[in-house]
Amino acid sequence: MDLFRLAGQTLFPQYKMLGPVLRAVQDPGSVVRAAQEAAGRIMGAKNPLRQTAVEVVSPMASTIRRPMVKATRDFLLSPLDPAKKTFAQVMTGGTASGDPVRQLDTNTLEQVKRAVVGDWRPSNVNPENSIQYNLYARPFEKEMEREAVYTGDYSAIEDLKTAQNTLGSFGAIRRPDGGYLIKDRWKVDEPFAEERYEVYPDLKEGGKLATDIYRFARDTGLYEPIDYRVEIPYEQWSKTRDLPQPRTSRF
């Protein structure tokens, strides 16, 4: 018998009521999984309970947005990968402090460095006048997928896709010391005539569930984009691992 269960039975005869709380402390990921299942059932546009849920949650938005509540949320989200955690934060009031994100996880930083060093830029910008880069290199992704099938190692393509969901495109401003300021805003761009879309293009990785969650967060006043303002000093930049560059220059 684990300590949490023993403490619950000893101190609280009504352990059955306390059980969910103790399980959440032991396994924060279970709370996230339960929330995802509930979201799929309630937030769907065709669910007759959706409007009732919006009317119930909307008055609570200011409470959910409180820093202490969002700090607790971040603890519960800690088992998730950075991309999923960011999505959940955007849909529940933004960062706990309300300030921009000031750090990147190691994988995203490595992918950002590869894009900057390899000059991965959107095809519709003038490289000489733009600070814009992106993490999308379609032919390169095909190369990586073929190699993964051949070797059985999918970690490289999975790392790239995770970073794409964190910072799909971003600004990179070179600093005098050789470091960079990385800028971005994580937001959802609604397509024209959005009501016709079951899945938004911006949320295609998360599919219909992600789109339903966004619409619910928007309608309840919980949706809040997150800004990134990450200073990478030259020493940190120079020590960041260099990832392989694509053999093609088409992005």
Buried (B, 14 or more C-beta within 10 A) or exposed (E): EEEBBEEBEEEBEEBEEBBEEBBBEEEBBBBBEEBEEEBBEBBBEEBEEBEEBBEEBEEEBEEBBEEEBBEEBBEBBEBBEBBBBBBBBBBBBBBBEEEBBEEBBEBBBBBBBBBBEBEBBEEEEEEEEEBBBBBBBEEBBEBBEEEBEEEEEBEBBBBBBBBBBBBBBBBBEEEEEEBBBBBBEBEBEBEEEEEEBEBBEBBEBBEBBBBBBBBBBBBBBBBBEBBBEBEBEBEEBEEBEEBEBBEEEEB
